[in-house]
């Protein structure tokens, strides 16, 4: 049976692995491409490095809280399969999104991913799902491409918006 403590440790391990991957990418492939050199505000590595450092700090805080807490009787009973279905599906949606991002490109892969997460989390209004998915996708594309000067993947169709 999966207890709350086990679930917390699995989440901590997952995010620690993500942090390790970010730093490995910054110091290997990003460095080889010449996009991880210079000062922290002059290269593409500064954003993922900042996010990874923030995640590491949050993991450390969660770890401290987790180690100091005593489990309640209800938590000690554990979780059934039905209670971890949504988190597993969220991770699966994100994995499918990452797998399809290079093939379909950002503009074709992101709105369906956002819509799938909204449906999984309980949204049922179709107009709301479509509008939020498209608007959020374009707002993030605009922020990344215009302000951060990061070119998002165009996929096999080469879809990019000339902002």
C-alpha positions as a Markdown table, in Angstrom:
| # | Residue | x | y | z |
|---|---|---|---|---|
| 1 | Unk | 0.0 | 0.0 | 0.0 |
| 2 | Unk | 1.3 | 3.4 | -0.9 |
| 3 | Unk | 1.3 | 5.8 | 2.1 |
| 4 | Unk | 1.4 | 9.5 | 2.0 |
| 5 | Unk | 5.0 | 9.4 | 3.1 |
| 6 | Unk | 5.9 | 7.1 | 0.2 |
| 7 | Unk | 4.1 | 9.4 | -2.2 |
| 8 | Unk | 5.9 | 12.4 | -0.9 |
| 9 | Unk | 9.3 | 10.6 | -1.3 |
| 10 | Unk | 8.4 | 9.6 | -4.8 |
| 11 | Unk | 7.6 | 13.2 | -5.7 |
| 12 | Unk | 10.8 | 14.4 | -4.1 |
| 13 | Unk | 12.8 | 11.9 | -6.0 |
| 14 | Unk | 11.1 | 12.8 | -9.3 |
| 15 | Unk | 11.8 | 16.5 | -8.9 |
| 16 | Unk | 15.3 | 15.9 | -7.8 |
| 17 | Unk | 15.9 | 13.9 | -11.0 |
| 18 | Unk | 14.4 | 16.7 | -13.0 |
| 19 | Unk | 16.8 | 19.1 | -11.4 |
| 20 | Unk | 19.7 | 16.8 | -12.1 |
| 21 | Unk | 18.7 | 16.5 | -15.7 |
| 22 | Unk | 18.4 | 20.4 | -16.1 |
| 23 | Unk | 22.0 | 20.9 | -14.8 |
| 24 | Unk | 23.3 | 18.0 | -16.9 |
| 25 | Unk | 21.8 | 19.5 | -20.0 |
| 26 | Unk | 23.1 | 23.0 | -19.1 |
| 27 | Unk | 26.6 | 21.6 | -18.7 |
| 28 | Unk | 26.7 | 19.3 | -21.6 |
| 29 | Unk | 24.5 | 19.8 | -24.7 |
| 30 | Unk | 23.7 | 23.5 | -24.0 |
| 31 | Unk | 27.4 | 24.2 | -23.5 |
| 32 | Unk | 28.3 | 22.3 | -26.7 |
| 33 | Unk | 25.8 | 24.4 | -28.6 |
| 34 | Unk | 27.3 | 27.6 | -27.2 |
| 35 | Unk | 24.0 | 28.7 | -25.6 |
| 36 | Unk | 25.1 | 28.2 | -22.0 |
| 37 | Unk | 28.0 | 30.6 | -21.9 |
| 38 | Unk | 28.3 | 34.2 | -20.7 |
| 39 | Unk | 26.6 | 35.8 | -17.8 |
| 40 | Unk | 23.3 | 34.5 | -16.2 |
| 41 | Unk | 21.2 | 37.0 | -18.2 |
| 42 | Unk | 23.0 | 36.6 | -21.5 |
| 43 | Unk | 22.2 | 32.9 | -22.3 |
| 44 | Unk | 19.5 | 30.4 | -22.6 |
| 45 | Unk | 20.6 | 28.4 | -19.6 |
| 46 | Unk | 19.7 | 31.1 | -17.1 |
| 47 | Unk | 15.9 | 30.3 | -17.1 |
| 48 | Unk | 16.2 | 26.6 | -16.6 |
| 49 | Unk | 18.9 | 27.1 | -14.0 |
| 50 | Unk | 16.8 | 29.5 | -12.0 |
| 51 | Unk | 13.8 | 27.2 | -12.2 |
| 52 | Unk | 15.9 | 24.2 | -11.1 |
| 53 | Unk | 17.4 | 26.2 | -8.1 |
| 54 | Unk | 13.9 | 27.3 | -7.1 |
| 55 | Unk | 12.7 | 23.6 | -7.3 |
| 56 | Unk | 15.7 | 22.5 | -5.2 |
| 57 | Unk | 14.8 | 25.0 | -2.5 |
| 58 | Unk | 11.2 | 23.9 | -2.5 |
| 59 | Unk | 12.2 | 20.3 | -2.3 |
| 60 | Unk | 14.5 | 21.1 | 0.6 |
| 61 | Unk | 11.7 | 22.9 | 2.4 |
| 62 | Unk | 9.2 | 20.0 | 1.8 |
| 63 | Unk | 11.8 | 17.5 | 2.9 |
| 64 | Unk | 12.3 | 19.4 | 6.2 |
| 65 | Unk | 8.6 | 19.6 | 6.8 |
| 66 | Unk | 8.1 | 15.9 | 5.9 |
| 67 | Unk | 10.8 | 14.7 | 8.2 |
| 68 | Unk | 9.5 | 16.7 | 11.2 |
| 69 | Unk | 5.8 | 15.6 | 10.7 |
| 70 | Unk | 4.3 | 12.6 | 12.4 |
| 71 | Unk | 1.9 | 10.7 | 10.2 |
| 72 | Unk | -1.8 | 10.9 | 11.2 |
| 73 | Unk | -3.8 | 7.7 | 11.5 |
| 74 | Unk | -5.7 | 8.3 | 8.2 |
| 75 | Unk | -2.4 | 8.9 | 6.3 |
| 76 | Unk | -0.9 | 5.7 | 7.7 |
| 77 | Unk | -3.7 | 3.7 | 6.1 |
| 78 | Unk | -2.3 | 4.5 | 2.6 |
| 79 | Unk | -3.7 | 5.3 | -0.8 |
| 80 | Unk | -5.6 | 3.1 | -3.1 |
| 81 | Unk | -5.2 | 3.0 | -6.9 |
| 82 | Unk | -8.2 | 5.3 | -7.5 |
| 83 | Unk | -6.6 | 8.0 | -5.4 |
| 84 | Unk | -3.4 | 8.2 | -7.5 |
| 85 | Unk | -5.1 | 7.9 | -10.9 |
| 86 | Unk | -5.3 | 11.7 | -11.5 |
| 87 | Unk | -1.6 | 12.4 | -10.7 |
| 88 | Unk | -0.5 | 9.5 | -12.8 |
| 89 | Unk | -2.7 | 10.7 | -15.7 |
| 90 | Unk | -1.3 | 14.2 | -15.4 |
| 91 | Unk | 2.3 | 12.9 | -15.7 |
| 92 | Unk | 1.2 | 10.8 | -18.7 |
| 93 | Unk | -0.3 | 13.8 | -20.4 |
| 94 | Unk | 2.9 | 15.8 | -19.8 |
| 95 | Unk | 5.0 | 12.9 | -21.1 |
| 96 | Unk | 2.8 | 12.6 | -24.3 |
| 97 | Unk | 3.1 | 16.4 | -24.7 |
| 98 | Unk | 6.9 | 16.2 | -24.5 |
| 99 | Unk | 7.1 | 13.3 | -26.9 |
| 100 | Unk | 4.9 | 15.1 | -29.4 |
| 101 | Unk | 6.4 | 18.6 | -29.0 |
| 102 | Unk | 9.3 | 18.0 | -31.4 |
| 103 | Unk | 7.0 | 16.3 | -34.0 |
| 104 | Unk | 4.0 | 18.6 | -33.9 |
| 105 | Unk | 5.6 | 21.8 | -32.6 |
| 106 | Unk | 4.6 | 24.1 | -29.8 |
| 107 | Unk | 1.5 | 25.6 | -31.4 |
| 108 | Unk | -0.1 | 22.3 | -32.3 |
| 109 | Unk | 0.9 | 20.3 | -29.2 |
| 110 | Unk | 0.3 | 22.8 | -26.4 |
| 111 | Unk | -3.5 | 23.6 | -26.7 |
| 112 | Unk | -4.5 | 19.9 | -26.6 |
| 113 | Unk | -2.2 | 19.3 | -23.6 |
| 114 | Unk | -3.8 | 22.3 | -21.7 |
| 115 | Unk | -7.3 | 21.1 | -22.7 |
| 116 | Unk | -6.6 | 17.5 | -21.5 |
| 117 | Unk | -5.4 | 18.8 | -18.2 |
| 118 | Unk | -8.5 | 21.0 | -17.8 |
| 119 | Unk | -10.8 | 18.1 | -18.6 |
| 120 | Unk | -8.9 | 15.8 | -16.2 |
| 121 | Unk | -9.2 | 18.4 | -13.5 |
| 122 | Unk | -13.0 | 18.7 | -13.9 |
| 123 | Unk | -13.7 | 21.4 | -16.5 |
| 124 | Unk | -16.6 | 20.5 | -18.7 |
| 125 | Unk | -17.4 | 23.8 | -20.5 |
| 126 | Unk | -16.2 | 23.2 | -24.1 |
| 127 | Unk | -16.0 | 26.9 | -25.0 |
| 128 | Unk | -14.0 | 27.6 | -21.8 |
| 129 | Unk | -11.6 | 24.7 | -22.5 |
| 130 | Unk | -10.9 | 25.8 | -26.1 |
| 131 | Unk | -10.6 | 29.5 | -25.3 |
| 132 | Unk | -8.3 | 29.0 | -22.2 |
| 133 | Unk | -6.2 | 26.4 | -24.1 |
| 134 | Unk | -5.6 | 28.6 | -27.1 |
| 135 | Unk | -5.2 | 31.9 | -25.2 |
| 136 | Unk | -2.7 | 30.5 | -22.6 |
| 137 | Unk | -0.8 | 28.8 | -25.4 |
| 138 | Unk | -0.4 | 32.0 | -27.3 |
| 139 | Unk | 0.4 | 34.2 | -24.3 |
| 140 | Unk | 3.2 | 31.8 | -23.3 |
| 141 | Unk | 4.5 | 31.7 | -26.9 |
| 142 | Unk | 4.5 | 35.5 | -27.0 |
| 143 | Unk | 6.3 | 35.8 | -23.7 |
| 144 | Unk | 9.0 | 33.2 | -24.7 |
| 145 | Unk | 9.5 | 34.4 | -28.2 |
| 146 | Unk | 9.3 | 38.1 | -27.8 |
| 147 | Unk | 10.7 | 38.8 | -24.3 |
| 148 | Unk | 13.0 | 35.8 | -23.8 |
| 149 | Unk | 14.0 | 35.5 | -27.5 |
| 150 | Unk | 13.5 | 31.7 | -27.3 |
| 151 | Unk | 12.4 | 30.1 | -30.6 |
| 152 | Unk | 9.8 | 27.5 | -29.8 |
| 153 | Unk | 9.7 | 24.2 | -31.7 |
| 154 | Unk | 7.9 | 24.5 | -35.1 |
| 155 | Unk | 7.5 | 20.7 | -35.6 |
| 156 | Unk | 7.2 | 19.0 | -39.0 |
| 157 | Unk | 5.1 | 21.9 | -40.3 |
| 158 | Unk | 7.5 | 24.6 | -39.2 |
| 159 | Unk | 4.8 | 26.6 | -37.5 |
| 160 | Unk | 6.1 | 29.8 | -36.0 |
| 161 | Unk | 4.4 | 33.1 | -35.4 |
| 162 | Unk | 6.4 | 36.2 | -36.7 |
| 163 | Unk | 5.7 | 38.4 | -33.7 |
